[in-house]
Amino acid sequence: MGDKPIPDSEKPSKLANLIPVIKPGKPADDPDASATVTMPVMTAESDKTTQGEMGMDASDAEAYAKLKARRAERRKKKLVHRAIIAGITIGIVAIGGVAYSALNQPPAENAYVPITDAAFRGTYSNEVDAKGTLEPLSSTVVSPTIDGTIATVNVSAGQAVAKGDVLMTIKNDELDRAIAEAARSVEAAKADLATAKRGTDVVDEGGNTTYEVSQDNVDAAKRALAAAQEGYDQAVAKAAERTVTAPCNGNIVEMNAQVGASATGVESGKSLMQIADLSQMKVTVQVSEEDIAKVAVGQTANVTFPAFPDLTLQGSVTGIASIASADGGTMSYDGSSSVGFDVDILIAKPDYRLKPGMTAKVSLVTEQLDDVIMVPSMALMTDDGQNYYVMVQTDAETQASERRDVTVVTKNDDFAVIGKPAPDGEEPQGDPNQTDPNASLPESAVTDGEILLIGATGDTGIDGGMSADSSGVML
C-alpha cells in the first residue's frame, strides 16, 4: 500500500524551527528570559540564502522579519528598564551613604571665625575739619582821586605790577584850566612884586617914612606871589593825579576800568582795580564751638582745594576770633551747623594757580604723636567703662588669645594710642590731651604687628571677652 499524501493544511510550517520554545521552570511572562531560539544570524546577504535553503516563500519571509523586529524591540525595552533600575539603586545607595555619614558624624562645635586687625607703629593725629574762602594776605583797592573820563588802561586782570607802574590815565580838562589860571596868578604876583620894589627905590631919596610904607608893599607882594605859586603847584599836582599808578607790588585781581567810562562811575560794591599781594595767602574758616577749644595759634593745617584735587599745602593758625562769628553759623566740613569762630590760616608759600575767592578745605592738626603704637579703636574693650583691655591673638590656628590690660593715652573714632596701666599707687604716664610729640609716653602694652581680636565676645570661649553677664562694652 502506497503512502497516503498529507494535505497541505496539515504539513508543518517552514518556520516551525524558528518559533521560540518555552522551557519549563521559567516565568511564562518573560519569554526573553526563557526562550531558546533556533534562529540563524541573519544579514542582508544571508537572509536570502536562508530563505532559499528553508524553502521560504514571500509570506514566510515577511513573517520572519516581523518576528525579528518584535524580539529586538523587547530586548531594547528590557535594557533601558534595567539601566533605570540600576541608576536608581546607585543613587539610593549614595544618598544613604551620605545620610549615614551625616547621622553618625559627632555634633560640630560652634565655629568661630574672629575678626582681626594688627597693631602698628606710626604717627597719630587728631584733626578738626572746616572750609572757607581763599584770600590774599593783603590787597589794595585802586580808586582815582579825581573825576574825569578814563583815557587809557595800561594793565589787564591777573597781571603782575610793581609799585609806581602806570595803571591808567584820566582826562579832565578842568585841571588844565586850573593850571593855566594858577600860572597867570603867579605871573601877576611877580609883576606886583616888581612894582613894589621900584617904589622903594624912589622913597629912599626923599625920606624914611615913605620908605617904610613902600617896604610893606613889597612884603605884601611877596606873600601874594608865594600864594600864587602854591596854587599853581597844587593845580599841577592835582592834574598829575590823572595818571593812576600802582600803590604797591602785587597782581591785578579785579579789573573794571574801561576806556571812555567815568573814573568814579563804578557800581556799588566794585572797584576800578584791585591789587593783591599773592606771595602769601590766607584762609578764614569757622570752627564750631565744640572744637574751638582744641585750636591754638601755631598749629599746623593741611589745606586742599576742590579746584586742584592733587594740591595740598601746609598752613599755620595765625589768629582765632575771641567772639562768635556775626553770621552765627559754622562752615564746617561735614555740613553741621552750630555757633562758629573765625580762625585765620596763613599759607606762606601758595601755588601760582590759586586765585582769591577759591574754596579751601582745611584740616587743623589739633593733636599729634609721632612714632607710637596704635590699635583700632574697635579693638578696645571694657567691662566697667573705665578700665580697658585688648584681646591679643597668640595662635592663629587654634585661635588662642590672651587678655592684656591697657591704658588709653588718646584716641579718635579710628585709632587709639595705648600703653601699659601704671602699677597700683603710681601716677600713669602720658597725658590723654597731650599735643607735644616729644612728650614722654607710657610703654605700649602691645607690639608692632601683633594681631588683635575685634569685638570678641564671651560666648566664643575667648578668655576675657565680653559677655552678657560681664556687660562688656566695646568702644
Secondary structure, 3 states (H helix, E strand, C coil): CCCCCCCHHHCCCCCHHHCCEECCCCCCCCHHHHEECCCCCCCHHHHHHHHHHHCCCHHHHHHHHHHHHHHHHHHHHHHHHHHHHHHHHHHHHHHHHHHHHHHHCCCCCCCCCCCEEECEEEEEEEEEEEEEEEEEEEEEEECCCCCCEEEEECCCCCCEECCCCEEEEEECHHHHHHHHHHHHHHHHHHHHHHHHHHHHHHHHHHCHHHHHHHHHHHHHHHHHHHHHHHHHHHHHHHHHCCEEECCCCEEEEEECCCCCCECCCCCCCCCCEEEEEEEEEEEEEEEECCCHHHCCCCCEEEEEECCEEEEEEEEEEEEECCCCCCCCCCCECCCCCCCEEEEEEEECCCCCCCCCCCEEEEEEEEEEEEEEEEEEHHHCEECCCCCEEEEEEEECCCCEEEEEEEEEEEECCCEEEEECCCCCCCCCCCCCCCCCCCCCCCCCCCCCCCEEECCCEHHHCCCCCECCCCCCEEC
